[in-house]
Amino acid sequence: MAAAFNSTVRLAQRPTGLPDASTWAIADEAVPALGAHDVQVRVDYISLDPAMRGWLNEGKSYIPPVEIGAVMRAGAVGEVLASSTAAFSVGDFVYGSLGVQSVYTGAAKGLTKIDPTAAPLPNFLGGLGMPGMTAYFGLHNVGQYKDGETVVVSGAAGAVGSVVGQIAKLKGSRVIGIAGGPEKCRAVVENFGFDACIDYKSENVGKQLRALCPKGIDVYFDNVGGEILEAAIANIALRGRIVICGAISGYNDMAGMKGPRNYLNLLVMRARMEGMVVFDYVEDYATAQAQMLGWMQAGKMKLTEDVRSGLRNFPDVLNLLFTGGNTGKLVLKP
Ligand SMILES: NC(=O)c1ccc[n+]([C@@H]2O[C@H](COP(=O)([O-])OP(=O)(O)OC[C@H]3O[C@@H](n4cnc5c(N)ncnc54)[C@H](OP(=O)(O)O)[C@@H]3O)[C@@H](O)[C@H]2O)c1
Protein backbone atom coordinates (compact mmCIF):
# COMPACT_ATOMS: atom_id res chain seq x y z
CA MET A 1 0.00 0.00 0.00
CA ALA A 2 1.32 3.46 -0.91
CA ALA A 3 2.55 5.57 2.05
CA ALA A 4 0.38 8.40 3.48
CA PHE A 5 3.24 10.77 4.43
CA ASN A 6 6.99 10.99 4.54
CA SER A 7 9.06 11.96 7.60
CA THR A 8 12.25 13.68 6.43
CA VAL A 9 15.52 14.95 7.87
CA ARG A 10 16.83 17.84 5.78
CA LEU A 11 20.07 19.80 6.14
CA ALA A 12 19.06 23.18 7.65
CA GLN A 13 22.54 24.71 7.97
CA ARG A 14 26.16 23.64 7.76
CA PRO A 15 27.55 22.84 11.22
CA THR A 16 30.78 24.02 12.79
CA GLY A 17 32.19 21.22 14.93
CA LEU A 18 29.82 18.48 16.05
CA PRO A 19 26.38 18.79 14.35
CA ASP A 20 23.48 19.59 16.68
CA ALA A 21 19.71 20.04 16.50
CA SER A 22 20.11 23.34 14.60
CA THR A 23 21.89 21.47 11.77
CA TRP A 24 18.70 19.63 10.85
CA ALA A 25 15.06 20.30 9.91
CA ILE A 26 12.77 17.37 10.67
CA ALA A 27 9.22 17.36 9.27
CA ASP A 28 6.36 15.26 7.99
CA GLU A 29 5.73 15.95 4.31
CA ALA A 30 3.34 14.83 1.60
CA VAL A 31 4.54 11.88 -0.45
CA PRO A 32 5.37 13.05 -4.00
CA ALA A 33 3.66 11.43 -6.98
CA LEU A 34 5.48 8.65 -8.78
CA GLY A 35 7.06 9.75 -12.08
CA ALA A 36 8.15 7.56 -14.97
CA HIS A 37 10.80 4.91 -14.08
CA ASP A 38 10.33 5.68 -10.38
CA VAL A 39 9.79 3.62 -7.27
CA GLN A 40 8.33 4.34 -3.86
CA VAL A 41 10.22 2.54 -1.09
CA ARG A 42 9.40 2.21 2.60
CA VAL A 43 12.76 2.86 4.24
CA ASP A 44 13.35 0.12 6.82
CA TYR A 45 16.95 0.72 7.99
CA ILE A 46 19.22 3.71 7.42
CA SER A 47 23.00 3.48 7.51
CA LEU A 48 24.69 6.09 9.71
CA ASP A 49 28.27 6.69 8.61
CA PRO A 50 31.15 8.88 9.77
CA ALA A 51 31.44 10.11 6.16
CA MET A 52 28.12 11.92 6.62
CA ARG A 53 29.98 14.58 8.61
CA GLY A 54 32.18 15.30 5.59
CA TRP A 55 29.15 15.58 3.28
CA LEU A 56 27.93 18.53 5.38
CA ASN A 57 30.99 20.62 4.54
CA GLU A 58 31.14 22.86 1.52
CA GLY A 59 33.97 22.17 -0.88
CA LYS A 60 35.48 19.52 -3.07
CA SER A 61 35.64 15.90 -1.94
CA TYR A 62 35.14 12.47 -3.47
CA ILE A 63 31.39 13.19 -3.56
CA PRO A 64 29.53 16.57 -3.70
CA PRO A 65 28.30 18.07 -0.40
CA VAL A 66 24.64 17.70 0.61
CA GLU A 67 22.85 20.90 -0.41
CA ILE A 68 21.17 23.01 2.27
CA GLY A 69 17.47 22.11 2.22
CA ALA A 70 18.07 18.65 0.73
CA VAL A 71 17.09 15.40 2.43
CA MET A 72 20.23 14.12 4.16
CA ARG A 73 22.03 11.58 1.98
CA ALA A 74 22.22 8.04 3.38
CA GLY A 75 22.46 4.47 2.22
CA ALA A 76 19.41 2.48 3.29
CA VAL A 77 17.37 -0.65 2.67
CA GLY A 78 13.64 -0.98 2.30
CA GLU A 79 10.66 -2.53 0.54
CA VAL A 80 9.18 -1.32 -2.74
CA LEU A 81 5.61 -0.06 -2.17
CA ALA A 82 4.91 1.20 -5.69
CA SER A 83 6.77 1.05 -8.98
CA SER A 84 6.52 2.52 -12.47
CA THR A 85 9.43 0.53 -13.85
CA ALA A 86 9.72 -3.06 -14.98
CA ALA A 87 13.02 -3.30 -13.08
CA PHE A 88 11.30 -3.47 -9.66
CA SER A 89 8.05 -4.95 -8.43
CA VAL A 90 6.01 -4.18 -5.34
CA GLY A 91 7.42 -6.33 -2.52
CA ASP A 92 11.01 -6.29 -3.78
CA PHE A 93 13.66 -5.28 -1.23
CA VAL A 94 16.28 -2.80 -2.36
CA TYR A 95 19.48 -1.09 -1.24
CA GLY A 96 20.47 2.39 -2.38
CA SER A 97 20.91 6.03 -1.53
CA LEU A 98 17.37 6.38 -0.13
CA GLY A 99 18.16 9.24 2.28
CA VAL A 100 17.24 9.96 5.89
CA GLN A 101 13.48 9.72 5.46
CA SER A 102 10.74 7.20 5.99
CA VAL A 103 9.66 6.93 2.35
CA TYR A 104 11.83 7.31 -0.74
CA THR A 105 10.08 8.35 -3.93
CA GLY A 106 12.28 8.81 -6.94
CA ALA A 107 14.44 7.27 -9.63
CA ALA A 108 14.82 3.52 -9.58
CA LYS A 109 18.18 3.87 -11.28
CA GLY A 110 21.02 3.20 -8.87
CA LEU A 111 18.99 0.93 -6.58
CA THR A 112 19.99 -2.71 -6.19
CA LYS A 113 17.71 -5.62 -5.39
CA ILE A 114 18.66 -7.55 -2.25
CA ASP A 115 17.48 -10.93 -1.02
CA PRO A 116 15.96 -10.53 2.47
CA THR A 117 15.98 -14.30 2.96
CA ALA A 118 19.80 -14.47 2.61
CA ALA A 119 20.53 -12.41 5.74
CA PRO A 120 18.82 -9.98 8.16
CA LEU A 121 18.21 -6.62 6.46
CA PRO A 122 20.65 -4.59 8.66
CA ASN A 123 23.50 -6.89 7.52
CA PHE A 124 23.14 -5.32 4.07
CA LEU A 125 24.22 -1.99 5.60
CA GLY A 126 27.05 -3.56 7.60
CA GLY A 127 29.25 -6.50 6.70
CA LEU A 128 27.41 -7.27 3.46
CA GLY A 129 27.26 -3.58 2.58
CA MET A 130 29.58 -0.61 2.23
CA PRO A 131 31.51 -1.05 5.53
CA GLY A 132 32.13 -4.75 4.83
CA MET A 133 33.31 -3.93 1.32
CA THR A 134 35.60 -1.24 2.75
CA ALA A 135 37.13 -3.76 5.13
CA TYR A 136 37.54 -6.41 2.43
CA PHE A 137 39.05 -4.25 -0.32
CA GLY A 138 40.97 -2.03 2.08
CA LEU A 139 42.74 -4.99 3.64
CA HIS A 140 43.38 -6.96 0.46
CA ASN A 141 43.74 -4.43 -2.36
CA VAL A 142 45.19 -1.42 -0.56
CA GLY A 143 46.82 -3.16 2.41
CA GLN A 144 48.22 -5.88 0.12
CA TYR A 145 47.64 -8.18 3.05
CA LYS A 146 49.40 -11.55 3.05
CA ASP A 147 48.20 -14.45 5.18
CA GLY A 148 49.82 -14.63 8.58
CA GLU A 149 50.99 -11.01 8.78
CA THR A 150 50.64 -8.84 11.89
CA VAL A 151 47.65 -6.55 11.47
CA VAL A 152 46.62 -3.60 13.64
CA VAL A 153 43.17 -2.00 13.29
CA SER A 154 41.87 1.18 14.91
CA GLY A 155 38.15 1.76 15.39
CA ALA A 156 38.28 -1.97 16.08
CA ALA A 157 34.80 -2.31 17.61
CA GLY A 158 33.15 -0.44 14.74
CA ALA A 159 31.51 -1.43 11.48
CA VAL A 160 34.64 -1.48 9.33
CA GLY A 161 37.23 -2.30 11.99
CA SER A 162 35.43 -5.33 13.42
CA VAL A 163 35.26 -6.89 9.95
CA VAL A 164 38.88 -6.08 9.03
CA GLY A 165 40.10 -7.88 12.14
CA GLN A 166 37.88 -10.90 11.60
CA ILE A 167 39.02 -11.35 8.00
CA ALA A 168 42.67 -11.13 9.01
CA LYS A 169 42.07 -13.63 11.85
CA LEU A 170 40.38 -16.03 9.44
CA LYS A 171 43.56 -15.93 7.38
CA GLY A 172 45.90 -16.77 10.21
CA SER A 173 47.05 -13.32 11.30
CA ARG A 174 47.93 -11.94 14.65
CA VAL A 175 45.44 -9.09 14.98
CA ILE A 176 45.57 -6.23 17.47
CA GLY A 177 42.65 -3.84 17.81
CA ILE A 178 42.57 -0.31 19.18
CA ALA A 179 39.29 0.95 20.67
CA GLY A 180 37.90 3.29 23.31
CA GLY A 181 37.14 1.86 26.74
CA PRO A 182 37.33 -1.51 28.52
CA GLU A 183 33.89 -2.66 27.42
CA LYS A 184 34.65 -2.15 23.73
CA CYS A 185 38.06 -3.78 24.10
CA ARG A 186 36.42 -6.79 25.69
CA ALA A 187 33.97 -7.01 22.77
CA VAL A 188 36.85 -6.77 20.28
CA VAL A 189 38.60 -9.78 21.84
CA GLU A 190 35.64 -11.87 23.01
CA ASN A 191 33.07 -11.23 20.23
CA PHE A 192 35.26 -10.50 17.24
CA GLY A 193 38.17 -12.81 18.15
CA PHE A 194 41.08 -10.35 17.96
CA ASP A 195 44.23 -11.44 19.81
CA ALA A 196 44.37 -8.27 21.91
CA CYS A 197 42.90 -4.79 22.09
CA ILE A 198 44.49 -1.55 23.26
CA ASP A 199 42.21 0.91 25.08
CA TYR A 200 43.44 4.20 23.65
CA LYS A 201 41.50 6.13 26.29
CA SER A 202 43.48 4.70 29.20
CA GLU A 203 46.64 3.11 27.75
CA ASN A 204 49.76 4.41 26.00
CA VAL A 205 49.10 3.18 22.45
CA GLY A 206 52.71 3.47 21.24
CA LYS A 207 54.07 1.54 24.22
CA GLN A 208 51.41 -1.16 23.91
CA LEU A 209 52.02 -1.54 20.16
CA ARG A 210 55.74 -2.00 20.82
CA ALA A 211 54.97 -4.71 23.38
CA LEU A 212 52.27 -6.49 21.33
CA CYS A 213 53.99 -6.27 17.91
CA PRO A 214 57.68 -6.84 18.70
CA LYS A 215 58.48 -7.44 15.01
CA GLY A 216 56.51 -4.40 13.91
CA ILE A 217 53.14 -3.94 12.18
CA ASP A 218 52.83 -5.35 8.66
CA VAL A 219 49.43 -3.77 7.93
CA TYR A 220 47.93 -0.90 9.88
CA PHE A 221 44.28 -0.25 8.93
CA ASP A 222 43.60 3.31 10.01
CA ASN A 223 40.07 4.44 10.76
CA VAL A 224 40.87 7.26 13.16
CA GLY A 225 44.03 9.25 12.22
CA GLY A 226 45.64 11.64 14.71
CA GLU A 227 47.96 10.43 17.44
CA ILE A 228 46.98 6.78 16.95
CA LEU A 229 48.22 6.99 13.36
CA GLU A 230 51.50 8.41 14.63
CA ALA A 231 51.85 5.55 17.11
CA ALA A 232 51.30 3.05 14.28
CA ILE A 233 53.83 4.76 12.00
CA ALA A 234 56.36 4.60 14.83
CA ASN A 235 55.85 0.81 14.99
CA ILE A 236 55.55 -0.05 11.29
CA ALA A 237 57.54 -3.08 10.09
CA LEU A 238 59.98 -3.08 7.18
CA ARG A 239 57.88 -2.68 3.99
CA GLY A 240 54.73 -2.31 6.07
CA ARG A 241 51.53 -0.86 4.59
CA ILE A 242 49.14 1.66 6.08
CA VAL A 243 45.58 1.83 4.75
CA ILE A 244 44.16 5.34 5.13
CA CYS A 245 40.51 4.39 5.39
CA GLY A 246 39.40 7.26 7.60
CA ALA A 247 40.42 9.78 10.25
CA ILE A 248 37.33 10.16 12.41
CA SER A 249 39.28 11.92 15.18
CA GLY A 250 39.48 14.97 12.91
CA TYR A 251 36.13 15.02 11.08
CA ASN A 252 34.58 17.72 13.26
CA ASP A 253 37.57 20.03 12.85
CA MET A 254 39.01 19.48 9.39
CA ALA A 255 40.82 22.85 9.42
CA GLY A 256 42.64 21.88 12.60
CA MET A 257 43.71 18.44 11.35
CA LYS A 258 47.43 17.77 11.63
CA GLY A 259 49.53 15.32 9.64
CA PRO A 260 51.76 12.71 11.28
CA ARG A 261 54.92 14.36 12.60
CA ASN A 262 56.91 11.13 12.26
CA TYR A 263 56.06 10.28 8.65
CA LEU A 264 59.77 9.96 7.82
CA ASN A 265 59.66 6.59 9.58
CA LEU A 266 57.95 5.45 6.36
CA LEU A 267 61.21 6.26 4.58
CA VAL A 268 63.33 4.48 7.17
CA MET A 269 61.13 1.37 7.03
CA ARG A 270 60.47 1.53 3.21
CA ALA A 271 56.80 1.55 4.21
CA ARG A 272 53.79 2.81 2.26
CA MET A 273 50.64 4.74 3.20
CA GLU A 274 47.73 4.81 0.74
CA GLY A 275 44.23 6.23 0.80
CA MET A 276 41.15 4.34 -0.37
CA VAL A 277 37.57 5.03 -1.44
CA VAL A 278 35.40 1.93 -1.35
CA PHE A 279 33.34 2.95 -4.40
CA ASP A 280 36.39 2.23 -6.60
CA TYR A 281 35.70 -1.49 -6.07
CA VAL A 282 31.99 -1.50 -6.87
CA GLU A 283 32.41 -3.88 -9.80
CA ASP A 284 33.86 -6.50 -7.48
CA TYR A 285 31.35 -6.13 -4.63
CA ALA A 286 29.40 -9.26 -5.61
CA THR A 287 32.48 -11.47 -5.22
CA ALA A 288 33.30 -10.00 -1.82
CA GLN A 289 29.67 -10.20 -0.67
CA ALA A 290 29.50 -13.89 -1.59
CA GLN A 291 32.68 -14.48 0.38
CA MET A 292 31.36 -12.56 3.42
CA LEU A 293 28.03 -14.40 3.29
CA GLY A 294 29.87 -17.73 3.12
CA TRP A 295 31.94 -16.85 6.19
CA MET A 296 28.80 -15.72 8.02
CA GLN A 297 26.90 -18.88 7.21
CA ALA A 298 29.85 -21.00 8.30
CA GLY A 299 29.85 -19.15 11.65
CA LYS A 300 33.29 -17.64 10.95
CA MET A 301 32.20 -14.00 10.76
CA LYS A 302 30.07 -12.11 13.27
CA LEU A 303 28.24 -9.12 11.89
CA THR A 304 27.01 -6.82 14.64
CA GLU A 305 24.62 -3.94 14.14
CA ASP A 306 23.75 -1.33 16.71
CA VAL A 307 20.13 -0.55 15.73
CA ARG A 308 18.51 2.61 17.12
CA SER A 309 14.92 3.73 16.55
CA GLY A 310 13.10 6.88 15.54
CA LEU A 311 13.82 9.22 12.66
CA ARG A 312 13.47 12.19 15.03
CA ASN A 313 16.41 10.81 17.04
CA PHE A 314 18.69 11.06 14.00
CA PRO A 315 20.70 14.09 15.28
CA ASP A 316 21.64 12.36 18.54
CA VAL A 317 22.10 8.92 17.05
CA LEU A 318 24.44 10.23 14.33
CA ASN A 319 26.66 11.82 16.98
CA LEU A 320 27.20 8.45 18.69
CA LEU A 321 29.76 7.81 15.94
CA PHE A 322 31.83 10.74 17.19
CA THR A 323 31.42 10.07 20.89
CA GLY A 324 32.04 6.33 20.59
CA GLY A 325 28.49 5.35 21.57
CA ASN A 326 28.13 2.60 18.97
CA THR A 327 29.48 -0.94 18.83
CA GLY A 328 29.32 -2.49 15.36
CA LYS A 329 27.44 -0.94 12.47
CA LEU A 330 25.25 2.00 13.53
CA VAL A 331 21.80 1.77 11.93
CA LEU A 332 18.62 3.83 12.38
CA LYS A 333 15.14 2.37 12.02
CA PRO A 334 12.84 5.28 11.04
N1 LIG B 1 37.49 5.19 2.73
C1 LIG B 1 36.30 4.62 2.60
O1 LIG B 1 35.86 4.29 1.50
C2 LIG B 1 35.49 4.41 3.84
C3 LIG B 1 34.27 3.71 3.80
C4 LIG B 1 33.59 3.49 5.03
C5 LIG B 1 34.12 4.02 6.21
N2 LIG B 1 35.28 4.72 6.16
C6 LIG B 1 35.88 5.24 7.40
O2 LIG B 1 36.11 4.17 8.27
C7 LIG B 1 36.10 4.64 9.61
C8 LIG B 1 35.19 3.76 10.44
O3 LIG B 1 33.85 3.88 9.94
P1 LIG B 1 32.68 3.00 10.54
O4 LIG B 1 31.49 3.20 9.73
O5 LIG B 1 33.19 1.63 10.75
O6 LIG B 1 32.45 3.69 11.96
P2 LIG B 1 32.48 2.97 13.38
O7 LIG B 1 33.89 2.53 13.63
O8 LIG B 1 31.40 1.99 13.47
O9 LIG B 1 32.11 4.18 14.36
C9 LIG B 1 32.98 5.20 14.60
C10 LIG B 1 33.90 4.91 15.81
O10 LIG B 1 35.04 5.75 15.74
C11 LIG B 1 35.59 5.86 17.02
N3 LIG B 1 36.02 7.23 17.28
C12 LIG B 1 35.24 8.35 17.30
N4 LIG B 1 35.99 9.43 17.60
C13 LIG B 1 37.26 8.97 17.78
C14 LIG B 1 38.49 9.60 18.12
N5 LIG B 1 38.57 10.91 18.35
N6 LIG B 1 39.60 8.85 18.22
C15 LIG B 1 39.54 7.51 18.00
N7 LIG B 1 38.40 6.85 17.68
C16 LIG B 1 37.29 7.58 17.57
C17 LIG B 1 34.50 5.45 18.02
O11 LIG B 1 34.90 4.22 18.59
P3 LIG B 1 35.73 4.19 19.99
O12 LIG B 1 34.69 4.09 21.06
O13 LIG B 1 36.58 2.99 19.84
O14 LIG B 1 36.48 5.48 20.09
C18 LIG B 1 33.28 5.24 17.15
O15 LIG B 1 32.44 4.25 17.65
C19 LIG B 1 35.69 6.09 9.56
O16 LIG B 1 36.83 6.90 9.59
C20 LIG B 1 35.02 6.20 8.20
O17 LIG B 1 35.05 7.50 7.68
C21 LIG B 1 35.96 4.93 5.01
The ligand as an SDF file (V2000), in Angstrom:
LIG
                    3D

 48 52  0  0  0  0  0  0  0  0999 V2000
   37.4920    5.1850    2.7310 N   0  0  0  0  0  0  0  0  0  0  0  0
   36.3010    4.6230    2.5980 C   0  0  0  0  0  0  0  0  0  0  0  0
   35.8620    4.2920    1.5020 O   0  0  0  0  0  0  0  0  0  0  0  0
   35.4910    4.4130    3.8390 C   0  0  0  0  0  0  0  0  0  0  0  0
   34.2730    3.7060    3.8030 C   0  0  0  0  0  0  0  0  0  0  0  0
   33.5930    3.4910    5.0300 C   0  0  0  0  0  0  0  0  0  0  0  0
   34.1160    4.0160    6.2070 C   0  0  0  0  0  0  0  0  0  0  0  0
   35.2760    4.7160    6.1640 N   0  0  0  0  0  0  0  0  0  0  0  0
   35.8760    5.2420    7.3970 C   0  0  0  0  0  0  0  0  0  0  0  0
   36.1130    4.1680    8.2650 O   0  0  0  0  0  0  0  0  0  0  0  0
   36.1010    4.6360    9.6070 C   0  0  0  0  0  0  0  0  0  0  0  0
   35.1850    3.7580   10.4380 C   0  0  0  0  0  0  0  0  0  0  0  0
   33.8540    3.8830    9.9420 O   0  0  0  0  0  0  0  0  0  0  0  0
   32.6800    2.9960   10.5410 P   0  0  0  0  0  0  0  0  0  0  0  0
   31.4900    3.2010    9.7290 O   0  0  0  0  0  0  0  0  0  0  0  0
   33.1920    1.6300   10.7470 O   0  0  0  0  0  0  0  0  0  0  0  0
   32.4550    3.6940   11.9650 O   0  0  0  0  0  0  0  0  0  0  0  0
   32.4820    2.9740   13.3790 P   0  0  0  0  0  0  0  0  0  0  0  0
   33.8910    2.5270   13.6330 O   0  0  0  0  0  0  0  0  0  0  0  0
   31.3960    1.9890   13.4660 O   0  0  0  0  0  0  0  0  0  0  0  0
   32.1110    4.1780   14.3580 O   0  0  0  0  0  0  0  0  0  0  0  0
   32.9820    5.2040   14.6020 C   0  0  0  0  0  0  0  0  0  0  0  0
   33.9040    4.9060   15.8110 C   0  0  0  0  0  0  0  0  0  0  0  0
   35.0410    5.7540   15.7420 O   0  0  0  0  0  0  0  0  0  0  0  0
   35.5880    5.8590   17.0230 C   0  0  0  0  0  0  0  0  0  0  0  0
   36.0160    7.2340   17.2820 N   0  0  0  0  0  0  0  0  0  0  0  0
   35.2400    8.3510   17.3020 C   0  0  0  0  0  0  0  0  0  0  0  0
   35.9880    9.4280   17.5980 N   0  0  0  0  0  0  0  0  0  0  0  0
   37.2560    8.9690   17.7840 C   0  0  0  0  0  0  0  0  0  0  0  0
   38.4880    9.5990   18.1200 C   0  0  0  0  0  0  0  0  0  0  0  0
   38.5650   10.9080   18.3520 N   0  0  0  0  0  0  0  0  0  0  0  0
   39.6010    8.8460   18.2190 N   0  0  0  0  0  0  0  0  0  0  0  0
   39.5420    7.5110   18.0050 C   0  0  0  0  0  0  0  0  0  0  0  0
   38.4000    6.8470   17.6800 N   0  0  0  0  0  0  0  0  0  0  0  0
   37.2890    7.5850   17.5750 C   0  0  0  0  0  0  0  0  0  0  0  0
   34.5030    5.4470   18.0200 C   0  0  0  0  0  0  0  0  0  0  0  0
   34.8990    4.2190   18.5940 O   0  0  0  0  0  0  0  0  0  0  0  0
   35.7300    4.1890   19.9900 P   0  0  0  0  0  0  0  0  0  0  0  0
   34.6880    4.0950   21.0600 O   0  0  0  0  0  0  0  0  0  0  0  0
   36.5750    2.9930   19.8380 O   0  0  0  0  0  0  0  0  0  0  0  0
   36.4780    5.4770   20.0870 O   0  0  0  0  0  0  0  0  0  0  0  0
   33.2840    5.2430   17.1490 C   0  0  0  0  0  0  0  0  0  0  0  0
   32.4390    4.2480   17.6510 O   0  0  0  0  0  0  0  0  0  0  0  0
   35.6860    6.0940    9.5640 C   0  0  0  0  0  0  0  0  0  0  0  0
   36.8330    6.8990    9.5920 O   0  0  0  0  0  0  0  0  0  0  0  0
   35.0210    6.2040    8.1980 C   0  0  0  0  0  0  0  0  0  0  0  0
   35.0480    7.5040    7.6830 O   0  0  0  0  0  0  0  0  0  0  0  0
   35.9620    4.9300    5.0120 C   0  0  0  0  0  0  0  0  0  0  0  0
  1  2  1  0
  2  3  2  0
  2  4  1  0
  4  5  1  0
  4 48  2  0
  5  6  2  0
  6  7  1  0
  7  8  2  0
  8  9  1  0
  8 48  1  0
  9 10  1  0
  9 46  1  0
 10 11  1  0
 11 12  1  0
 11 44  1  0
 12 13  1  0
 13 14  1  0
 14 15  2  0
 14 16  1  0
 14 17  1  0
 17 18  1  0
 18 19  2  0
 18 20  1  0
 18 21  1  0
 21 22  1  0
 22 23  1  0
 23 24  1  0
 23 42  1  0
 24 25  1  0
 25 26  1  0
 25 36  1  0
 26 27  1  0
 26 35  1  0
 27 28  2  0
 28 29  1  0
 29 30  1  0
 29 35  2  0
 30 31  1  0
 30 32  2  0
 32 33  1  0
 33 34  2  0
 34 35  1  0
 36 37  1  0
 36 42  1  0
 37 38  1  0
 38 39  2  0
 38 40  1  0
 38 41  1  0
 42 43  1  0
 44 45  1  0
 44 46  1  0
 46 47  1  0
M  CHG  2   8   1  16  -1
M  END
$$$$
